[in-house]
């Protein structure tokens, strides 16, 4: 069992689109938790499939020139 977490702009019909996509790939959903956080939608979906996993880092930065460079600088 693998869990997928999807963070997207919350809008009507989004849950239907995502579950239809999973169904079109013959993936069964064993559980789903959907919540809204402000204007964002967060879906946590447990599916029966084998996946390759990896660690990731999520960082929110201001949308302006140089923001990623500033975040990437060594902060010693």
CHARMM internal coordinates of N, CA and C (Angstrom, degrees):
IC EDIT
DIST 1 N 1 CA 1.4538
DIST 1 CA 1 C 1.5247
ANGL 1 N 1 CA 1 C 108.21
DIST 1 C 2 N 1.2985
ANGL 1 CA 1 C 2 N 116.62
DIHE 1 N 1 CA 1 C 2 N 134.10
DIST 2 N 2 CA 1.4616
ANGL 1 C 2 N 2 CA 122.12
DIHE 1 CA 1 C 2 N 2 CA 177.77
DIST 2 CA 2 C 1.5157
ANGL 2 N 2 CA 2 C 108.82
DIHE 1 C 2 N 2 CA 2 C -122.53
DIST 2 C 3 N 1.3273
ANGL 2 CA 2 C 3 N 116.07
DIHE 2 N 2 CA 2 C 3 N 148.99
DIST 3 N 3 CA 1.4641
ANGL 2 C 3 N 3 CA 120.12
DIHE 2 CA 2 C 3 N 3 CA 177.43
DIST 3 CA 3 C 1.5193
ANGL 3 N 3 CA 3 C 109.07
DIHE 2 C 3 N 3 CA 3 C -112.15
DIST 3 C 4 N 1.3054
ANGL 3 CA 3 C 4 N 115.22
DIHE 3 N 3 CA 3 C 4 N 133.44
DIST 4 N 4 CA 1.4563
ANGL 3 C 4 N 4 CA 122.97
DIHE 3 CA 3 C 4 N 4 CA 177.15
DIST 4 CA 4 C 1.5227
ANGL 4 N 4 CA 4 C 107.16
DIHE 3 C 4 N 4 CA 4 C -109.82
DIST 4 C 5 N 1.3273
ANGL 4 CA 4 C 5 N 117.44
DIHE 4 N 4 CA 4 C 5 N 131.91
DIST 5 N 5 CA 1.4578
ANGL 4 C 5 N 5 CA 121.27
DIHE 4 CA 4 C 5 N 5 CA 172.74
DIST 5 CA 5 C 1.5148
ANGL 5 N 5 CA 5 C 107.45
DIHE 4 C 5 N 5 CA 5 C -113.60
DIST 5 C 6 N 1.3335
ANGL 5 CA 5 C 6 N 115.50
DIHE 5 N 5 CA 5 C 6 N 125.32
DIST 6 N 6 CA 1.4598
ANGL 5 C 6 N 6 CA 122.07
DIHE 5 CA 5 C 6 N 6 CA -178.39
DIST 6 CA 6 C 1.5224
ANGL 6 N 6 CA 6 C 108.23
DIHE 5 C 6 N 6 CA 6 C -118.43
DIST 6 C 7 N 1.3332
ANGL 6 CA 6 C 7 N 116.81
DIHE 6 N 6 CA 6 C 7 N 125.88
DIST 7 N 7 CA 1.4656
ANGL 6 C 7 N 7 CA 122.13
DIHE 6 CA 6 C 7 N 7 CA 176.22
DIST 7 CA 7 C 1.5205
ANGL 7 N 7 CA 7 C 106.97
DIHE 6 C 7 N 7 CA 7 C -117.10
DIST 7 C 8 N 1.3301
ANGL 7 CA 7 C 8 N 115.59
DIHE 7 N 7 CA 7 C 8 N 117.35
DIST 8 N 8 CA 1.4652
ANGL 7 C 8 N 8 CA 120.56
DIHE 7 CA 7 C 8 N 8 CA -175.67
DIST 8 CA 8 C 1.5184
ANGL 8 N 8 CA 8 C 110.05
DIHE 7 C 8 N 8 CA 8 C -143.10
DIST 8 C 9 N 1.3157
ANGL 8 CA 8 C 9 N 115.46
DIHE 8 N 8 CA 8 C 9 N 170.29
DIST 9 N 9 CA 1.4640
ANGL 8 C 9 N 9 CA 120.90
DIHE 8 CA 8 C 9 N 9 CA 173.30
DIST 9 CA 9 C 1.5228
ANGL 9 N 9 CA 9 C 107.92
DIHE 8 C 9 N 9 CA 9 C -65.63
DIST 9 C 10 N 1.3193
ANGL 9 CA 9 C 10 N 117.49
DIHE 9 N 9 CA 9 C 10 N 124.97
DIST 10 N 10 CA 1.4530
ANGL 9 C 10 N 10 CA 121.89
DIHE 9 CA 9 C 10 N 10 CA -178.05
DIST 10 CA 10 C 1.5295
ANGL 10 N 10 CA 10 C 110.40
DIHE 9 C 10 N 10 CA 10 C -72.36
DIST 10 C 11 N 1.3431
ANGL 10 CA 10 C 11 N 116.07
DIHE 10 N 10 CA 10 C 11 N 128.65
DIST 11 N 11 CA 1.4629
ANGL 10 C 11 N 11 CA 120.39
DIHE 10 CA 10 C 11 N 11 CA 178.56
DIST 11 CA 11 C 1.5199
ANGL 11 N 11 CA 11 C 108.96
DIHE 10 C 11 N 11 CA 11 C -157.53
DIST 11 C 12 N 1.3293
ANGL 11 CA 11 C 12 N 116.48
DIHE 11 N 11 CA 11 C 12 N 155.93
DIST 12 N 12 CA 1.4634
ANGL 11 C 12 N 12 CA 120.30
DIHE 11 CA 11 C 12 N 12 CA 179.60
DIST 12 CA 12 C 1.5300
ANGL 12 N 12 CA 12 C 111.22
DIHE 11 C 12 N 12 CA 12 C -59.34
DIST 12 C 13 N 1.3281
ANGL 12 CA 12 C 13 N 116.45
DIHE 12 N 12 CA 12 C 13 N 138.77
DIST 13 N 13 CA 1.4603
ANGL 12 C 13 N 13 CA 121.95
DIHE 12 CA 12 C 13 N 13 CA 176.91
DIST 13 CA 13 C 1.5100
ANGL 13 N 13 CA 13 C 115.01
DIHE 12 C 13 N 13 CA 13 C 88.39
DIST 13 C 14 N 1.3312
ANGL 13 CA 13 C 14 N 118.42
DIHE 13 N 13 CA 13 C 14 N -7.89
DIST 14 N 14 CA 1.4619
ANGL 13 C 14 N 14 CA 121.41
DIHE 13 CA 13 C 14 N 14 CA -176.23
DIST 14 CA 14 C 1.5227
ANGL 14 N 14 CA 14 C 112.19
DIHE 13 C 14 N 14 CA 14 C -62.49
DIST 14 C 15 N 1.3261
ANGL 14 CA 14 C 15 N 116.87
DIHE 14 N 14 CA 14 C 15 N -46.13
DIST 15 N 15 CA 1.4647
ANGL 14 C 15 N 15 CA 120.41
DIHE 14 CA 14 C 15 N 15 CA -179.82
DIST 15 CA 15 C 1.5256
ANGL 15 N 15 CA 15 C 110.57
DIHE 14 C 15 N 15 CA 15 C -59.89
DIST 15 C 16 N 1.3236
ANGL 15 CA 15 C 16 N 117.16
DIHE 15 N 15 CA 15 C 16 N -42.51
DIST 16 N 16 CA 1.4646
ANGL 15 C 16 N 16 CA 120.69
DIHE 15 CA 15 C 16 N 16 CA 178.45
DIST 16 CA 16 C 1.5293
ANGL 16 N 16 CA 16 C 111.10
DIHE 15 C 16 N 16 CA 16 C -61.77
DIST 16 C 17 N 1.3265
ANGL 16 CA 16 C 17 N 117.69
DIHE 16 N 16 CA 16 C 17 N -43.09
DIST 17 N 17 CA 1.4695
ANGL 16 C 17 N 17 CA 120.97
DIHE 16 CA 16 C 17 N 17 CA -179.47
DIST 17 CA 17 C 1.5225
ANGL 17 N 17 CA 17 C 111.36
DIHE 16 C 17 N 17 CA 17 C -61.81
DIST 17 C 18 N 1.3270
ANGL 17 CA 17 C 18 N 117.00
DIHE 17 N 17 CA 17 C 18 N -44.96
DIST 18 N 18 CA 1.4658
ANGL 17 C 18 N 18 CA 120.50
DIHE 17 CA 17 C 18 N 18 CA -177.17
DIST 18 CA 18 C 1.5264
ANGL 18 N 18 CA 18 C 110.60
DIHE 17 C 18 N 18 CA 18 C -68.56
DIST 18 C 19 N 1.3364
ANGL 18 CA 18 C 19 N 117.86
DIHE 18 N 18 CA 18 C 19 N -43.53
DIST 19 N 19 CA 1.4662
ANGL 18 C 19 N 19 CA 119.36
DIHE 18 CA 18 C 19 N 19 CA -179.76
DIST 19 CA 19 C 1.5286
ANGL 19 N 19 CA 19 C 111.39
DIHE 18 C 19 N 19 CA 19 C -68.68
DIST 19 C 20 N 1.3237
ANGL 19 CA 19 C 20 N 118.25
DIHE 19 N 19 CA 19 C 20 N -33.99
DIST 20 N 20 CA 1.4654
ANGL 19 C 20 N 20 CA 120.53
DIHE 19 CA 19 C 20 N 20 CA 175.20
DIST 20 CA 20 C 1.5227
ANGL 20 N 20 CA 20 C 111.04
DIHE 19 C 20 N 20 CA 20 C -65.46
DIST 20 C 21 N 1.3200
ANGL 20 CA 20 C 21 N 117.23
DIHE 20 N 20 CA 20 C 21 N -39.15
DIST 21 N 21 CA 1.4677
ANGL 20 C 21 N 21 CA 120.96
DIHE 20 CA 20 C 21 N 21 CA 177.68
DIST 21 CA 21 C 1.5263
ANGL 21 N 21 CA 21 C 110.73
DIHE 20 C 21 N 21 CA 21 C -62.16
DIST 21 C 22 N 1.3302
ANGL 21 CA 21 C 22 N 116.82
DIHE 21 N 21 CA 21 C 22 N -45.93
DIST 22 N 22 CA 1.4652
ANGL 21 C 22 N 22 CA 120.00
DIHE 21 CA 21 C 22 N 22 CA 178.63
DIST 22 CA 22 C 1.5290
ANGL 22 N 22 CA 22 C 110.59
DIHE 21 C 22 N 22 CA 22 C -62.52
DIST 22 C 23 N 1.3350
ANGL 22 CA 22 C 23 N 117.07
DIHE 22 N 22 CA 22 C 23 N -42.18
DIST 23 N 23 CA 1.4664
ANGL 22 C 23 N 23 CA 120.72
DIHE 22 CA 22 C 23 N 23 CA 178.83
DIST 23 CA 23 C 1.5274
ANGL 23 N 23 CA 23 C 111.43
DIHE 22 C 23 N 23 CA 23 C -62.62
DIST 23 C 24 N 1.3326
ANGL 23 CA 23 C 24 N 117.37
DIHE 23 N 23 CA 23 C 24 N -37.19
DIST 24 N 24 CA 1.4709
ANGL 23 C 24 N 24 CA 120.55
DIHE 23 CA 23 C 24 N 24 CA -179.76
DIST 24 CA 24 C 1.5259
ANGL 24 N 24 CA 24 C 111.79
DIHE 23 C 24 N 24 CA 24 C -66.06
DIST 24 C 25 N 1.3263
ANGL 24 CA 24 C 25 N 116.60
DIHE 24 N 24 CA 24 C 25 N -19.80
DIST 25 N 25 CA 1.4718
ANGL 24 C 25 N 25 CA 122.10
DIHE 24 CA 24 C 25 N 25 CA 177.65
DIST 25 CA 25 C 1.5254
ANGL 25 N 25 CA 25 C 111.17
DIHE 24 C 25 N 25 CA 25 C -100.02
DIST 25 C 26 N 1.3443
ANGL 25 CA 25 C 26 N 116.90
DIHE 25 N 25 CA 25 C 26 N 12.47
DIST 26 N 26 CA 1.4668
ANGL 25 C 26 N 26 CA 123.65
DIHE 25 CA 25 C 26 N 26 CA 179.89
DIST 26 CA 26 C 1.5274
ANGL 26 N 26 CA 26 C 113.17
DIHE 25 C 26 N 26 CA 26 C 59.56
DIST 26 C 27 N 1.3190
ANGL 26 CA 26 C 27 N 116.59
DIHE 26 N 26 CA 26 C 27 N 35.12
DIST 27 N 27 CA 1.4607
ANGL 26 C 27 N 27 CA 121.07
DIHE 26 CA 26 C 27 N 27 CA 176.39
DIST 27 CA 27 C 1.5190
ANGL 27 N 27 CA 27 C 109.00
DIHE 26 C 27 N 27 CA 27 C -98.92
DIST 27 C 28 N 1.3259
ANGL 27 CA 27 C 28 N 116.20
DIHE 27 N 27 CA 27 C 28 N 127.06
DIST 28 N 28 CA 1.4537
ANGL 27 C 28 N 28 CA 121.54
DIHE 27 CA 27 C 28 N 28 CA 178.50
DIST 28 CA 28 C 1.5220
ANGL 28 N 28 CA 28 C 109.59
DIHE 27 C 28 N 28 CA 28 C -89.50
DIST 28 C 29 N 1.3054
ANGL 28 CA 28 C 29 N 116.16
DIHE 28 N 28 CA 28 C 29 N 136.51
DIST 29 N 29 CA 1.4658
ANGL 28 C 29 N 29 CA 122.10
DIHE 28 CA 28 C 29 N 29 CA 178.02
DIST 29 CA 29 C 1.5212
ANGL 29 N 29 CA 29 C 107.50
DIHE 28 C 29 N 29 CA 29 C -95.86
DIST 29 C 30 N 1.3301
ANGL 29 CA 29 C 30 N 117.33
DIHE 29 N 29 CA 29 C 30 N 123.07
DIST 30 N 30 CA 1.4601
ANGL 29 C 30 N 30 CA 119.62
DIHE 29 CA 29 C 30 N 30 CA 178.08
DIST 30 CA 30 C 1.5225
ANGL 30 N 30 CA 30 C 111.69
DIHE 29 C 30 N 30 CA 30 C -93.63
DIST 30 C 31 N 1.3397
ANGL 30 CA 30 C 31 N 116.66
DIHE 30 N 30 CA 30 C 31 N -27.41
DIST 31 N 31 CA 1.4645
ANGL 30 C 31 N 31 CA 120.05
DIHE 30 CA 30 C 31 N 31 CA 174.31
DIST 31 CA 31 C 1.5174
ANGL 31 N 31 CA 31 C 109.16
DIHE 30 C 31 N 31 CA 31 C -158.86
DIST 31 C 32 N 1.3210
ANGL 31 CA 31 C 32 N 114.79
DIHE 31 N 31 CA 31 C 32 N 154.37
DIST 32 N 32 CA 1.4606
ANGL 31 C 32 N 32 CA 119.94
DIHE 31 CA 31 C 32 N 32 CA 178.50
DIST 32 CA 32 C 1.5250
ANGL 32 N 32 CA 32 C 108.75
DIHE 31 C 32 N 32 CA 32 C -147.51
DIST 32 C 33 N 1.3218
ANGL 32 CA 32 C 33 N 115.48
DIHE 32 N 32 CA 32 C 33 N 136.63
DIST 33 N 33 CA 1.4597
ANGL 32 C 33 N 33 CA 122.52
DIHE 32 CA 32 C 33 N 33 CA 174.92
DIST 33 CA 33 C 1.5238
ANGL 33 N 33 CA 33 C 106.06
DIHE 32 C 33 N 33 CA 33 C -124.62
DIST 33 C 34 N 1.3247
ANGL 33 CA 33 C 34 N 116.52
DIHE 33 N 33 CA 33 C 34 N 124.80
DIST 34 N 34 CA 1.4586
ANGL 33 C 34 N 34 CA 121.36
DIHE 33 CA 33 C 34 N 34 CA 179.80
DIST 34 CA 34 C 1.5139
ANGL 34 N 34 CA 34 C 108.49
DIHE 33 C 34 N 34 CA 34 C -122.91
DIST 34 C 35 N 1.3215
ANGL 34 CA 34 C 35 N 116.36
DIHE 34 N 34 CA 34 C 35 N 133.31
DIST 35 N 35 CA 1.4580
ANGL 34 C 35 N 35 CA 120.49
DIHE 34 CA 34 C 35 N 35 CA 177.89
DIST 35 CA 35 C 1.5220
ANGL 35 N 35 CA 35 C 109.11
DIHE 34 C 35 N 35 CA 35 C -145.80
DIST 35 C 36 N 1.3121
ANGL 35 CA 35 C 36 N 115.31
DIHE 35 N 35 CA 35 C 36 N 158.62
DIST 36 N 36 CA 1.4576
ANGL 35 C 36 N 36 CA 119.08
DIHE 35 CA 35 C 36 N 36 CA 175.55
DIST 36 CA 36 C 1.5215
ANGL 36 N 36 CA 36 C 108.38
DIHE 35 C 36 N 36 CA 36 C -112.80
DIST 36 C 37 N 1.3209
ANGL 36 CA 36 C 37 N 114.10
DIHE 36 N 36 CA 36 C 37 N 140.84
DIST 37 N 37 CA 1.4579
ANGL 36 C 37 N 37 CA 122.23
DIHE 36 CA 36 C 37 N 37 CA 177.52
DIST 37 CA 37 C 1.5198
ANGL 37 N 37 CA 37 C 105.23
DIHE 36 C 37 N 37 CA 37 C -127.66
DIST 37 C 38 N 1.3228
ANGL 37 CA 37 C 38 N 116.51
DIHE 37 N 37 CA 37 C 38 N 97.29
DIST 38 N 38 CA 1.4637
ANGL 37 C 38 N 38 CA 120.09
DIHE 37 CA 37 C 38 N 38 CA -173.06
DIST 38 CA 38 C 1.5121
ANGL 38 N 38 CA 38 C 109.35
DIHE 37 C 38 N 38 CA 38 C 63.63
DIST 38 C 39 N 1.3168
ANGL 38 CA 38 C 39 N 116.83
DIHE 38 N 38 CA 38 C 39 N -125.41
DIST 39 N 39 CA 1.4608
ANGL 38 C 39 N 39 CA 120.99
DIHE 38 CA 38 C 39 N 39 CA 179.71
DIST 39 CA 39 C 1.5250
ANGL 39 N 39 CA 39 C 112.22
DIHE 38 C 39 N 39 CA 39 C -91.39
DIST 39 C 40 N 1.3295
ANGL 39 CA 39 C 40 N 117.52
DIHE 39 N 39 CA 39 C 40 N 1.44
DIST 40 N 40 CA 1.4590
ANGL 39 C 40 N 40 CA 121.89
DIHE 39 CA 39 C 40 N 40 CA -178.96
DIST 40 CA 40 C 1.5185
ANGL 40 N 40 CA 40 C 111.04
DIHE 39 C 40 N 40 CA 40 C -96.50
DIST 40 C 41 N 1.3112
ANGL 40 CA 40 C 41 N 116.46
DIHE 40 N 40 CA 40 C 41 N 147.33
DIST 41 N 41 CA 1.4510
ANGL 40 C 41 N 41 CA 122.63
DIHE 40 CA 40 C 41 N 41 CA 171.90
DIST 41 CA 41 C 1.5097
ANGL 41 N 41 CA 41 C 108.31
DIHE 40 C 41 N 41 CA 41 C -108.82
DIST 41 C 42 N 1.3267
ANGL 41 CA 41 C 42 N 117.43
DIHE 41 N 41 CA 41 C 42 N 135.74
DIST 42 N 42 CA 1.4636
ANGL 41 C 42 N 42 CA 122.46
DIHE 41 CA 41 C 42 N 42 CA 178.00
DIST 42 CA 42 C 1.5278
ANGL 42 N 42 CA 42 C 107.17
DIHE 41 C 42 N 42 CA 42 C -121.75
DIST 42 C 43 N 1.3255
ANGL 42 CA 42 C 43 N 116.36
DIHE 42 N 42 CA 42 C 43 N 120.48
DIST 43 N 43 CA 1.4599
ANGL 42 C 43 N 43 CA 122.59
DIHE 42 CA 42 C 43 N 43 CA 178.89
DIST 43 CA 43 C 1.5120
ANGL 43 N 43 CA 43 C 108.49
DIHE 42 C 43 N 43 CA 43 C -116.45
DIST 43 C 44 N 1.3186
ANGL 43 CA 43 C 44 N 115.77
DIHE 43 N 43 CA 43 C 44 N 130.90
DIST 44 N 44 CA 1.4663
ANGL 43 C 44 N 44 CA 121.54
DIHE 43 CA 43 C 44 N 44 CA 174.25
DIST 44 CA 44 C 1.5217
ANGL 44 N 44 CA 44 C 106.26
DIHE 43 C 44 N 44 CA 44 C -117.33
DIST 44 C 45 N 1.3329
ANGL 44 CA 44 C 45 N 115.43
DIHE 44 N 44 CA 44 C 45 N 113.48
DIST 45 N 45 CA 1.4565
ANGL 44 C 45 N 45 CA 121.47
DIHE 44 CA 44 C 45 N 45 CA -171.82
DIST 45 CA 45 C 1.5222
ANGL 45 N 45 CA 45 C 108.96
DIHE 44 C 45 N 45 CA 45 C -120.98
DIST 45 C 46 N 1.3288
ANGL 45 CA 45 C 46 N 117.19
DIHE 45 N 45 CA 45 C 46 N 126.32
DIST 46 N 46 CA 1.4655
ANGL 45 C 46 N 46 CA 121.88
DIHE 45 CA 45 C 46 N 46 CA 174.21
DIST 46 CA 46 C 1.5221
ANGL 46 N 46 CA 46 C 107.89
DIHE 45 C 46 N 46 CA 46 C -98.73
DIST 46 C 47 N 1.3450
ANGL 46 CA 46 C 47 N 115.90
DIHE 46 N 46 CA 46 C 47 N 123.66
DIST 47 N 47 CA 1.4652
ANGL 46 C 47 N 47 CA 122.27
DIHE 46 CA 46 C 47 N 47 CA -177.35
DIST 47 CA 47 C 1.5184
ANGL 47 N 47 CA 47 C 109.98
DIHE 46 C 47 N 47 CA 47 C -125.64
DIST 47 C 48 N 1.3158
ANGL 47 CA 47 C 48 N 115.05
DIHE 47 N 47 CA 47 C 48 N 154.96
DIST 48 N 48 CA 1.4554
ANGL 47 C 48 N 48 CA 120.20
DIHE 47 CA 47 C 48 N 48 CA 175.58
DIST 48 CA 48 C 1.5097
ANGL 48 N 48 CA 48 C 110.53
DIHE 47 C 48 N 48 CA 48 C -91.87
DIST 48 C 49 N 1.3147
ANGL 48 CA 48 C 49 N 117.05
DIHE 48 N 48 CA 48 C 49 N 93.34
DIST 49 N 49 CA 1.4680
ANGL 48 C 49 N 49 CA 122.11
DIHE 48 CA 48 C 49 N 49 CA 176.00
DIST 49 CA 49 C 1.5146
ANGL 49 N 49 CA 49 C 108.97
DIHE 48 C 49 N 49 CA 49 C -158.58
DIST 49 C 50 N 1.3073
ANGL 49 CA 49 C 50 N 116.43
DIHE 49 N 49 CA 49 C 50 N 162.79
DIST 50 N 50 CA 1.4609
ANGL 49 C 50 N 50 CA 121.51
DIHE 49 CA 49 C 50 N 50 CA 176.55
DIST 50 CA 50 C 1.5199
ANGL 50 N 50 CA 50 C 107.45
DIHE 49 C 50 N 50 CA 50 C -97.86
DIST 50 C 51 N 1.3165
ANGL 50 CA 50 C 51 N 116.56
DIHE 50 N 50 CA 50 C 51 N 136.50
DIST 51 N 51 CA 1.4680
ANGL 50 C 51 N 51 CA 119.87
DIHE 50 CA 50 C 51 N 51 CA -176.43
DIST 51 CA 51 C 1.5200
ANGL 51 N 51 CA 51 C 110.24
DIHE 50 C 51 N 51 CA 51 C -139.52
DIST 51 C 52 N 1.2975
ANGL 51 CA 51 C 52 N 114.53
DIHE 51 N 51 CA 51 C 52 N 157.27
DIST 52 N 52 CA 1.4504
ANGL 51 C 52 N 52 CA 122.05
DIHE 51 CA 51 C 52 N 52 CA 170.14
DIST 52 CA 52 C 1.5174
ANGL 52 N 52 CA 52 C 106.07
DIHE 51 C 52 N 52 CA 52 C -94.32
DIST 52 C 53 N 1.3029
ANGL 52 CA 52 C 53 N 117.19
DIHE 52 N 52 CA 52 C 53 N 129.03
DIST 53 N 53 CA 1.4568
ANGL 52 C 53 N 53 CA 119.85
DIHE 52 CA 52 C 53 N 53 CA -177.60
DIST 53 CA 53 C 1.5212
ANGL 53 N 53 CA 53 C 110.12
DIHE 52 C 53 N 53 CA 53 C -111.77
DIST 53 C 54 N 1.3167
ANGL 53 CA 53 C 54 N 114.80
DIHE 53 N 53 CA 53 C 54 N 158.87
DIST 54 N 54 CA 1.4562
ANGL 53 C 54 N 54 CA 121.22
DIHE 53 CA 53 C 54 N 54 CA 177.06
DIST 54 CA 54 C 1.5161
ANGL 54 N 54 CA 54 C 108.74
DIHE 53 C 54 N 54 CA 54 C -152.56
DIST 54 C 55 N 1.3165
ANGL 54 CA 54 C 55 N 115.83
DIHE 54 N 54 CA 54 C 55 N 154.99
DIST 55 N 55 CA 1.4552
ANGL 54 C 55 N 55 CA 120.66
DIHE 54 CA 54 C 55 N 55 CA 176.91
DIST 55 CA 55 C 1.5149
ANGL 55 N 55 CA 55 C 109.09
DIHE 54 C 55 N 55 CA 55 C -82.26
DIST 55 C 56 N 1.3165
ANGL 55 CA 55 C 56 N 116.37
DIHE 55 N 55 CA 55 C 56 N 140.54
DIST 56 N 56 CA 1.4609
ANGL 55 C 56 N 56 CA 121.45
DIHE 55 CA 55 C 56 N 56 CA 178.01
DIST 56 CA 56 C 1.5177
ANGL 56 N 56 CA 56 C 109.15
DIHE 55 C 56 N 56 CA 56 C -133.48
DIST 56 C 57 N 1.3005
ANGL 56 CA 56 C 57 N 115.42
DIHE 56 N 56 CA 56 C 57 N 160.13
DIST 57 N 57 CA 1.4513
ANGL 56 C 57 N 57 CA 122.45
DIHE 56 CA 56 C 57 N 57 CA 175.81
DIST 57 CA 57 C 1.5204
ANGL 57 N 57 CA 57 C 107.19
DIHE 56 C 57 N 57 CA 57 C -118.84
DIST 57 C 58 N 1.3226
ANGL 57 CA 57 C 58 N 116.47
DIHE 57 N 57 CA 57 C 58 N 128.10
DIST 58 N 58 CA 1.4553
ANGL 57 C 58 N 58 CA 121.91
DIHE 57 CA 57 C 58 N 58 CA 178.39
DIST 58 CA 58 C 1.5150
ANGL 58 N 58 CA 58 C 107.52
DIHE 57 C 58 N 58 CA 58 C -108.11
DIST 58 C 59 N 1.3097
ANGL 58 CA 58 C 59 N 116.70
DIHE 58 N 58 CA 58 C 59 N 123.98
DIST 59 N 59 CA 1.4636
ANGL 58 C 59 N 59 CA 121.43
DIHE 58 CA 58 C 59 N 59 CA 178.27
DIST 59 CA 59 C 1.5225
ANGL 59 N 59 CA 59 C 108.59
DIHE 58 C 59 N 59 CA 59 C -131.79
DIST 59 C 60 N 1.3034
ANGL 59 CA 59 C 60 N 115.58
DIHE 59 N 59 CA 59 C 60 N 132.59
DIST 60 N 60 CA 1.4631
ANGL 59 C 60 N 60 CA 120.30
DIHE 59 CA 59 C 60 N 60 CA 175.77
DIST 60 CA 60 C 1.5273
ANGL 60 N 60 CA 60 C 107.16
DIHE 59 C 60 N 60 CA 60 C -97.41
DIST 60 C 61 N 1.3184
ANGL 60 CA 60 C 61 N 115.29
DIHE 60 N 60 CA 60 C 61 N 126.44
DIST 61 N 61 CA 1.4628
ANGL 60 C 61 N 61 CA 120.27
DIHE 60 CA 60 C 61 N 61 CA 179.39
DIST 61 CA 61 C 1.5209
ANGL 61 N 61 CA 61 C 108.94
DIHE 60 C 61 N 61 CA 61 C -126.78
DIST 61 C 62 N 1.3005
ANGL 61 CA 61 C 62 N 114.86
DIHE 61 N 61 CA 61 C 62 N 154.17
DIST 62 N 62 CA 1.4609
ANGL 61 C 62 N 62 CA 119.82
DIHE 61 CA 61 C 62 N 62 CA 177.63
DIST 62 CA 62 C 1.5176
ANGL 62 N 62 CA 62 C 109.59
DIHE 61 C 62 N 62 CA 62 C -65.01
DIST 62 C 63 N 1.3294
ANGL 62 CA 62 C 63 N 116.50
DIHE 62 N 62 CA 62 C 63 N 140.69
DIST 63 N 63 CA 1.4586
ANGL 62 C 63 N 63 CA 121.79
DIHE 62 CA 62 C 63 N 63 CA -179.46
DIST 63 CA 63 C 1.5263
ANGL 63 N 63 CA 63 C 109.00
DIHE 62 C 63 N 63 CA 63 C -80.64
DIST 63 C 64 N 1.3340
ANGL 63 CA 63 C 64 N 115.13
DIHE 63 N 63 CA 63 C 64 N 84.22
DIST 64 N 64 CA 1.4641
ANGL 63 C 64 N 64 CA 120.71
DIHE 63 CA 63 C 64 N 64 CA 178.44
DIST 64 CA 64 C 1.5177
ANGL 64 N 64 CA 64 C 108.64
DIHE 63 C 64 N 64 CA 64 C -153.06
DIST 64 C 65 N 1.3297
ANGL 64 CA 64 C 65 N 117.70
DIHE 64 N 64 CA 64 C 65 N 154.43
DIST 65 N 65 CA 1.4562
ANGL 64 C 65 N 65 CA 120.71
DIHE 64 CA 64 C 65 N 65 CA 179.83
DIST 65 CA 65 C 1.5269
ANGL 65 N 65 CA 65 C 111.17
DIHE 64 C 65 N 65 CA 65 C -57.91
DIST 65 C 66 N 1.3238
ANGL 65 CA 65 C 66 N 116.02
DIHE 65 N 65 CA 65 C 66 N 132.86
DIST 66 N 66 CA 1.4654
ANGL 65 C 66 N 66 CA 121.51
DIHE 65 CA 65 C 66 N 66 CA 176.60
DIST 66 CA 66 C 1.5161
ANGL 66 N 66 CA 66 C 114.90
DIHE 65 C 66 N 66 CA 66 C 88.94
DIST 66 C 67 N 1.3253
ANGL 66 CA 66 C 67 N 118.88
DIHE 66 N 66 CA 66 C 67 N -4.51
DIST 67 N 67 CA 1.4633
ANGL 66 C 67 N 67 CA 120.63
DIHE 66 CA 66 C 67 N 67 CA -177.03
DIST 67 CA 67 C 1.5266
ANGL 67 N 67 CA 67 C 111.72
DIHE 66 C 67 N 67 CA 67 C -63.79
DIST 67 C 68 N 1.3327
ANGL 67 CA 67 C 68 N 117.74
DIHE 67 N 67 CA 67 C 68 N -43.07
DIST 68 N 68 CA 1.4579
ANGL 67 C 68 N 68 CA 120.01
DIHE 67 CA 67 C 68 N 68 CA 179.16
DIST 68 CA 68 C 1.5236
ANGL 68 N 68 CA 68 C 110.93
DIHE 67 C 68 N 68 CA 68 C -68.26
DIST 68 C 69 N 1.3148
ANGL 68 CA 68 C 69 N 117.37
DIHE 68 N 68 CA 68 C 69 N -38.62
DIST 69 N 69 CA 1.4684
ANGL 68 C 69 N 69 CA 120.67
DIHE 68 CA 68 C 69 N 69 CA 177.36
DIST 69 CA 69 C 1.5257
ANGL 69 N 69 CA 69 C 110.56
DIHE 68 C 69 N 69 CA 69 C -60.80
DIST 69 C 70 N 1.3087
ANGL 69 CA 69 C 70 N 116.49
DIHE 69 N 69 CA 69 C 70 N -42.40
DIST 70 N 70 CA 1.4695
ANGL 69 C 70 N 70 CA 120.68
DIHE 69 CA 69 C 70 N 70 CA 179.15
DIST 70 CA 70 C 1.5296
ANGL 70 N 70 CA 70 C 110.27
DIHE 69 C 70 N 70 CA 70 C -63.45
DIST 70 C 71 N 1.3048
ANGL 70 CA 70 C 71 N 117.62
DIHE 70 N 70 CA 70 C 71 N -42.65
DIST 71 N 71 CA 1.4548
ANGL 70 C 71 N 71 CA 121.38
DIHE 70 CA 70 C 71 N 71 CA 178.41
DIST 71 CA 71 C 1.5259
ANGL 71 N 71 CA 71 C 111.45
DIHE 70 C 71 N 71 CA 71 C -64.40
DIST 71 C 72 N 1.3231
ANGL 71 CA 71 C 72 N 116.79
DIHE 71 N 71 CA 71 C 72 N -34.58
DIST 72 N 72 CA 1.4672
ANGL 71 C 72 N 72 CA 122.50
DIHE 71 CA 71 C 72 N 72 CA -175.19
DIST 72 CA 72 C 1.5254
ANGL 72 N 72 CA 72 C 114.08
DIHE 71 C 72 N 72 CA 72 C -80.64
DIST 72 C 73 N 1.3162
ANGL 72 CA 72 C 73 N 117.60
DIHE 72 N 72 CA 72 C 73 N -16.90
DIST 73 N 73 CA 1.4573
ANGL 72 C 73 N 73 CA 120.12
DIHE 72 CA 72 C 73 N 73 CA -178.84
DIST 73 CA 73 C 1.5111
ANGL 73 N 73 CA 73 C 112.49
DIHE 72 C 73 N 73 CA 73 C -62.74
DIST 73 C 74 N 1.3250
ANGL 73 CA 73 C 74 N 116.00
DIHE 73 N 73 CA 73 C 74 N 147.63
DIST 74 N 74 CA 1.4576
ANGL 73 C 74 N 74 CA 122.31
DIHE 73 CA 73 C 74 N 74 CA 177.32
DIST 74 CA 74 C 1.5346
ANGL 74 N 74 CA 74 C 107.76
DIHE 73 C 74 N 74 CA 74 C -68.06
DIST 74 C 75 N 1.3177
ANGL 74 CA 74 C 75 N 117.76
DIHE 74 N 74 CA 74 C 75 N 124.27
DIST 75 N 75 CA 1.4524
ANGL 74 C 75 N 75 CA 122.91
DIHE 74 CA 74 C 75 N 75 CA -176.03
DIST 75 CA 75 C 1.5373
ANGL 75 N 75 CA 75 C 112.48
DIHE 74 C 75 N 75 CA 75 C -100.08
DIST 75 C 76 N 1.3109
ANGL 75 CA 75 C 76 N 118.76
DIHE 75 N 75 CA 75 C 76 N 33.96
DIST 76 N 76 CA 1.4814
ANGL 75 C 76 N 76 CA 121.39
DIHE 75 CA 75 C 76 N 76 CA -178.61
DIST 76 CA 76 C 1.4767
ANGL 76 N 76 CA 76 C 111.42
DIHE 75 C 76 N 76 CA 76 C -64.96
END
COOR INIT
IC SEED 1 N 1 CA 1 C
IC BUILD
